[in-house]
């Protein structure tokens, strides 16, 4: 009987493009479908409903989103297709004209997506239901949470903030996600407590503009106050911060990272360029002396802190001299990891109209040079852990051994057999791998 009920349930499938915030949004929408009698379709099953959470950070993201819609429609001509996310928000008319989409929700009203899908099923005119709104008029965070019952994972991404007020000249996201909107601290804490009760041991706080969390609430809430509350949750072993802008790191937050063992000694601080001339063109809200001073302060106050970054090369007008300055900056700052991207010309952003666009060949070559430098710096950074004990939260089995992350965001393979998921282990490092470390469980020092 139970088996019959399982197979008679309506099935939903999610395709998520883009960032970790999109992944969280998909998980939250999936939770709503499950609460309304749906189940997640298996890999080899046809679904009744397909939700494509679109990305628009680059024109390539736009194209992939359109291709995915067409692919799903060809394969599943009778299914309901709903599009959400940034591209659906920015260009709902594109999806209206395609003729393949039944529901368009963008980045707001996703909490009603099940209702929209059920309404679309009843329509006979086959016109798409466009429920996008003017995102610039939305002032409150759309509070959705994720139910992970039955999942066996240890690290959860939790979205606490939406929107961005920075308006970097290369970025479309403020126009897609709207103004800064923060989740109420009590709602974030409540969800994280629930995740911990379901077996999660590490949370990663995410958002579009995470460092500005709380500023719009005008009640004293900040990223520091949220982290201070999360530290009190008994079985939560680790709190990790997603990407934070350097100019938004408060003294209170630095102090918490320094003094609270649960808070990972790792920060991802996007530099985007190591040239002040390029930073100015990007409308970044800092200059190199300010950024370098912060790095020095962090390393003095939080011993052993790991710092990773994002970098864009080939921004319009970036000369070889500018790029060499960037390489010198990277050598000086010695990030433990660098995510490097070639500048992507995004229609609708100021930089797309700038003169002196850099050729794809030059961009590709500069990406390669940064990647080669990153390999050297990353290897040098990881080498310092040889023979030392690090603490690893066991997450998943790969190549026969459990792997997990250190607080510094280094992936470690634990070369012991009696390891349990979700437990923290002291591991003595004896091997530097291609992209991480490996070692055996050690006695606590």
C-alpha positions, 0 to 999 in steps of 0.5 A: 500500500505504501509503495502504491502511495509513493508511486501515485504521488506527483513528482517534481524535479529541480534544475539549478544553475548558478550560485549557492544562493540559487541552490538554497532557493531551489531547496526551499522551493522543493520543501514547499512542493513536498509539503504539498504532496509532491515528491522529488523525482528520481534520476530516471523518473519523469516528473510532472513539474520541472522547476528551472532556477535560472542564472544571469550572472553572465550572458552564458548563464542566460543561454544555458537557462534557455537551452535547459528550458528547450531541452526539458520541453523536448523531453517532457512535452506534457510537463509543467515547466516553471522558471525562477531565479535571476534570468527569469526576473530580468527577462520574463518576456524572453520566457513568455515568447519561447512558448515552452514555459508555464510559470515565471516567478523570478526572485520573489513570490517563490513561496507561492510557486506551488499555487502557481503551478497548480493554477497553470495546470488548470489553464486551457489557453497555454499562456504562461503565468507571469508572477514576476514583480518590480524587484526594486519595490520589494523591501522585505526578505522572503522567508523560506526554509529548507526541510532536509528530513531523510538527507545524510549530509553534514554541511548546510548552506543557509541564506540570510540575506538577499539583494545588493546595493553595491552596483559594481559596473560589471554586475547585473545582480543588483538589478535582478535581486533588488535592494538589500533585504535581511532575514530576521535573526530569529528566523535564521536561528530557528532554521539552523537549530532545526538543521542541527536537530536533523544531523547537520554539524556545519552551517555556511551563511550565504547571501548576495551581499552577506557583509551588509546583513542586518543594516536594513533592519535598523534594530542592531542586527548584524552578521556579528550578532547573528554569529554570536547567537549561532555559537550558542547552539550546542550540537552545531560544530562549525559556523562558516561565512560565505563571501564577505566584502572587505569594507564590511568586516566589523571589529566585532566580527573579527573578534568573534572569528578570533575568539570563538572556536566554532567559527571557521578561521577562513574568510572569502574576501573578493578583491576582483582586481589588484590594480587601483585603476581597474578597481575604480572602473569597476566601482569597487568601494575600496582601494589597494592600500585599504584592502592590504591593511585589512589583510595585515590586520586579520593576520595579526589578530586571527593567527592562522586565518585562511583568506581566499578571493575572487578575481576578474581579469580582462576588465575593459581597459585593463592594460598589461601593466594593470595586470602585472600589478594584479599579479604583484598584489596576489604574490604579496597577499598570498591568498590560499585560494583564488577563483579567477574569472575572465571578464564577461560582457553583460548587457545591461551593465555599465561596463558592457558599454566601456571602450577598450574591451579586452580580447578573449585571447588576452583574457584566456591567457591572463586567466592561465597566468593567474591559475599557474600562480595560484597553484604555487601559492596554494601549494606553499600554503598547504605545505605548512600543515605537513606533520601538523594536526588539523580538525576535519569534519567528515562529510563524504566518502571519496576513493574509499576514504572519508573526506571533509574540510578543515576550518581553513577550507582545505579538503582533507582525505582521512586515511582511516577506515573507522570514520563516521559522517558528521564527526570531527576528527584530529588528523595528522597530515602526512601527504599534500594532494593535488588539491588538498591534504591527507592524513591519519587520525591523531591523538588530540594535542 
